[in-house]
Structures are given as structure tokens and as C-alpha cells.
Amino acid sequence: MSTDLPDPSDANRRLDAREIDGEPFGDIMAALEDLPEGESLLLVNGFEPEPLYDVLERRGFRYETTRKEPTGDDGAAVWHVEISHA
């Protein structure tokens, strides 16, 4: 895991899982299904989505995870996962 936050402008697409009501897995998979070769998806999450990593690898994706230090009043960290085709 890198300690440097990827530049969100580098990703071609962005999905903020914190804004999804309920389980975000289906939304994440739908976004990846539509992801063209050579593009990347920046997944923003309120926790490190460790269970997702095996799924990504099995489906032919690579990822880089970074943790942004808490900046809001709630003290919650934000996780960024940049996902692209392997």
C-alpha cells in the first residue's frame, strides 16, 4: 500500500462508494464492467475494501490503494483505490 494519495485527476472515472445506499459491490462491478482498456476507475471508500482485492485480481484488474488522513470533523479516513485492467 502506498502512502501517497493518487491524483484523482489521473483516473478516467470516479465512484464514491460512500454515496451509495446499501452494499456498493454491484455498483463497483458495473463500473468496472464498463471500464475500457487503458482507463482507470478511482474508487473512494470510507474503509479499506480488503475483500474486494481478491475479486479484482480474479477478474483481471490491478489496483493501488492509498489512505488519506482524516480531514473532516468526523475524523474518518478516506481510502482511494485506483483500479485498472491488468
C-alpha positions in Angstrom: 0.0 0.0 0.0 1.3 3.4 -0.9 1.2 6.3 1.5 0.8 8.9 -1.3 -2.7 9.7 -2.4 -3.2 9.2 -6.2 -4.2 12.3 -8.0 -7.9 11.9 -8.6 -7.5 13.8 -11.9 -5.4 10.9 -13.2 -8.3 8.5 -13.1 -10.7 8.5 -16.0 -13.7 7.6 -13.9 -14.6 8.0 -10.2 -17.0 6.1 -8.0 -17.6 7.3 -4.4 -18.9 4.3 -2.5 -19.7 6.4 0.5 -22.6 7.9 -1.5 -24.2 4.6 -2.3 -27.1 3.4 -0.2 -26.6 -0.2 0.8 -24.0 -2.6 -0.4 -21.8 -1.0 -3.1 -20.4 -4.2 -4.6 -22.9 -4.3 -7.5 -22.2 -0.7 -8.4 -18.5 -1.3 -8.3 -18.7 -4.3 -10.6 -21.0 -2.4 -13.0 -18.5 0.4 -13.2 -15.6 -2.0 -13.9 -17.6 -3.9 -16.5 -17.9 -0.6 -18.5 -14.3 0.4 -17.9 -12.4 0.4 -21.3 -8.8 -0.9 -21.6 -6.3 1.8 -20.8 -8.6 3.7 -18.4 -8.8 3.6 -14.7 -11.5 3.9 -12.0 -10.9 5.8 -8.8 -13.0 4.1 -6.0 -13.4 6.3 -3.0 -14.4 4.5 0.2 -14.7 5.1 3.9 -12.7 1.9 4.8 -10.1 -0.2 3.1 -12.1 -2.6 0.9 -9.8 -5.6 1.5 -12.4 -8.3 0.5 -12.6 -6.6 -2.9 -8.9 -7.2 -3.8 -9.3 -10.9 -4.5 -12.3 -10.3 -6.7 -10.4 -7.7 -8.6 -7.4 -10.0 -9.2 -9.7 -12.9 -10.3 -11.4 -10.6 -12.8 -8.2 -9.4 -14.3 -7.8 -6.0 -12.6 -4.9 -4.4 -10.7 -5.3 -1.8 -8.0 -3.3 0.6 -5.9 -4.7 1.6 -2.6 -3.9 4.8 -0.6 -5.2 6.1 2.6 -5.9 9.8 3.0 -5.6 11.1 6.5 -8.7 12.4 8.2 -9.6 15.9 7.3 -13.2 16.3 8.3 -14.8 16.9 11.7 -15.8 13.2 11.9 -12.1 12.1 12.0 -12.7 9.4 9.4 -10.0 8.5 6.9 -10.8 8.1 3.2 -9.5 5.2 1.1 -8.7 5.6 -2.6 -8.4 2.6 -4.8 -7.3 3.2 -8.3 -8.3 0.2 -10.4 -7.3 -0.6 -14.0 -7.1 -3.7 -16.3 -4.1 -5.9 -15.5 
